[in-house]
Amino acid sequence: MTRCSRLLRLLLVVLAAGGAILYFSQSEGHLRGDTMKEMLEPFAKGKDADKAAVAKAIIGNYTETRQIAALWSGLYWGFTWAAAVFGALSGLILKLESYISEEKVKKDIAAVLTVSAAVMITVSTGGEFQRKWQANRLAAATIEEIGYDYLAVKGENSLTLVPRIRDALKHRHMAILGKQEPDAVVKPGAAPAQ
């Protein structure tokens, strides 16, 4: 086995291990806010239909936004760090002479790493991974706050919290789209504004 193939295998093992650690650290079982969710469960299973519906909406939307935030965070930071590592390795491979002595192989590996780094940054930036991560993270924090407000009043007048949940989700969607204000909504039967 040549030094080149050993180096490539080591690189793949390191990247696979890093990816696995990132993936498993972002799973639902490790999401923050489990205490709030556990405290809302009795209300969600309770006999009061309004309290149960709102508690379920809080739990469901919180869990969803946290999972999506973890996904976008993993993608954003995974691409960012992988691009940094690939970029650094491409320069390092060109300078190392004891591991890879054949110039053509060194240049090929460096070129592949450089292109990979460029593609990762382009995809991450063009896909606006950071904005999507931050929008979902903020929505999850807002919904978690609503959950604690629900608990503070023991679910009384819980339907008053529904507009806040709606607004948190609408702001999340608007942030993902990069818009500050929603487009005007035309009600059925009404003429569009000109």
C-alpha positions in Angstrom: 0.0 0.0 0.0 1.4 3.3 -1.0 1.7 6.3 1.3 -0.8 8.2 -0.8 -3.5 5.6 -0.4 -2.8 5.4 3.4 -3.1 9.2 3.6 -6.4 9.2 1.7 -7.8 6.4 3.8 -6.8 8.2 7.0 -8.5 11.3 5.7 -11.7 9.4 4.9 -11.7 7.8 8.3 -11.3 11.2 10.0 -14.1 12.7 8.0 -16.4 9.8 8.6 -15.7 9.9 12.3 -16.3 13.6 12.4 -19.6 13.2 10.4 -20.8 10.4 12.7 -20.0 12.4 15.8 -21.8 15.4 14.4 -24.8 13.4 13.3 -25.3 11.5 16.6 -24.7 14.6 18.7 -27.6 16.4 16.9 -30.2 13.7 17.5 -33.6 14.4 19.1 -32.5 12.7 22.4 -29.9 15.4 22.9 -32.1 18.5 22.2 -32.2 21.1 24.8 -35.6 21.8 26.3 -36.5 18.3 27.3 -37.6 19.5 30.7 -40.1 21.9 29.2 -41.5 19.1 27.0 -41.8 16.8 30.0 -43.6 19.4 32.0 -46.1 20.0 29.1 -46.9 16.3 28.6 -49.5 16.1 31.4 -51.4 19.0 29.9 -51.2 17.5 26.4 -52.7 14.2 27.8 -55.3 16.1 30.0 -59.0 16.2 29.6 -59.3 19.9 28.9 -59.4 20.0 25.1 -58.1 23.6 24.7 -55.2 23.1 27.1 -54.3 19.8 25.4 -54.4 21.2 21.9 -52.2 24.1 22.8 -49.7 22.0 24.7 -49.5 19.6 21.8 -49.0 22.5 19.4 -46.2 23.8 21.6 -44.5 20.4 21.9 -44.8 19.5 18.2 -43.7 22.8 16.9 -40.8 23.1 19.4 -39.6 19.6 18.5 -39.8 20.2 14.8 -38.0 23.5 14.8 -35.2 22.2 17.1 -34.7 19.2 14.8 -34.6 21.4 11.7 -32.3 23.8 13.5 -30.0 20.8 14.4 -30.1 19.6 10.8 -29.2 23.0 9.3 -26.6 23.6 12.0 -25.0 20.3 11.2 -25.0 21.0 7.5 -23.7 24.6 7.9 -20.9 23.8 10.3 -20.1 20.5 8.7 -19.6 22.1 5.3 -17.7 25.0 6.8 -15.2 22.9 8.8 -14.8 20.3 6.0 -14.1 23.1 3.5 -11.5 24.6 5.9 -9.9 21.1 6.4 -9.9 20.4 2.7 -8.4 23.8 1.9 -5.6 23.4 4.4 -4.9 19.8 3.4 -4.6 20.8 -0.3 -1.8 23.1 0.5 -0.2 20.7 3.0 -0.2 17.8 0.5 1.7 20.0 -2.1 4.4 20.7 0.5 4.8 17.2 2.0 7.4 15.2 0.2 7.9 12.2 2.5 4.3 10.9 2.2 3.7 11.4 -1.5 6.7 11.6 -3.7 5.0 11.5 -7.1 4.2 15.1 -8.2 1.3 14.2 -10.4 -0.5 12.4 -7.6 0.1 15.2 -5.1 -1.3 17.8 -7.6 -4.3 15.6 -8.3 -5.1 15.2 -4.7 -4.6 18.9 -3.9 -6.8 19.8 -6.9 -9.6 17.5 -5.7 -9.4 18.9 -2.1 -9.4 22.5 -3.3 -12.4 22.0 -5.6 -14.3 20.1 -2.9 -13.7 23.0 -0.4 -14.9 25.5 -3.0 -18.0 23.5 -3.8 -18.8 23.1 -0.1 -18.6 26.8 0.6 -20.5 27.6 -2.5 -23.3 25.2 -1.7 -23.5 26.3 2.0 -23.5 30.0 1.1 -25.8 29.7 -1.9 -28.2 27.4 0.0 -28.1 29.9 2.9 -27.6 27.2 5.4 -26.6 29.7 8.1 -29.8 31.7 7.7 -32.0 28.6 7.8 -30.2 27.3 10.9 -30.5 30.7 12.7 -34.2 31.1 11.7 -35.1 27.7 13.1 -33.0 28.2 16.2 -34.8 31.5 17.0 -38.2 30.0 16.3 -37.5 27.1 18.7 -36.3 29.5 21.4 -39.5 31.6 20.9 -41.7 28.5 21.1 -39.8 27.2 24.2 -40.5 30.6 25.8 -44.2 30.3 24.9 -44.1 26.8 26.5 -42.8 28.2 29.8 -45.4 31.0 29.7 -48.0 28.3 29.3 -46.6 26.5 32.3 -46.4 29.7 34.4 -50.2 30.0 34.2 -50.9 26.2 34.3 -52.5 26.3 30.8 -55.2 28.8 31.8 -56.4 30.9 28.8 -54.1 28.8 26.7 -55.8 29.7 23.5 -54.3 33.2 23.9 -50.9 31.7 23.1 -51.9 30.4 19.7 -51.3 33.7 17.9 -47.8 33.8 19.4 -47.1 30.3 18.1 -48.4 31.3 14.7 -46.3 34.4 14.7 -43.1 32.5 15.7 -43.6 30.1 12.8 -44.4 32.9 10.3 -41.3 34.8 11.4 -39.3 31.6 10.9 -40.6 31.2 7.3 -40.0 34.9 6.6 -36.4 34.7 7.9 -35.7 31.6 5.7 -37.0 33.5 2.7 -35.0 36.5 3.6 -38.0 38.8 3.9 -38.9 41.2 6.6 -42.6 41.5 5.9 -44.9 39.0 4.3 -46.3 39.6 0.9 -49.8 41.0 0.8 -52.3 38.1 1.1 -55.4 38.4 -1.1 -58.5 37.0 0.5 -60.8 34.9 -1.6 -63.2 37.1 -3.6 -61.2 40.3 -3.0 -59.5 42.2 -5.8 -55.7 42.2 -5.5 -54.1 45.6 -4.5 -52.4 47.5 -7.3 
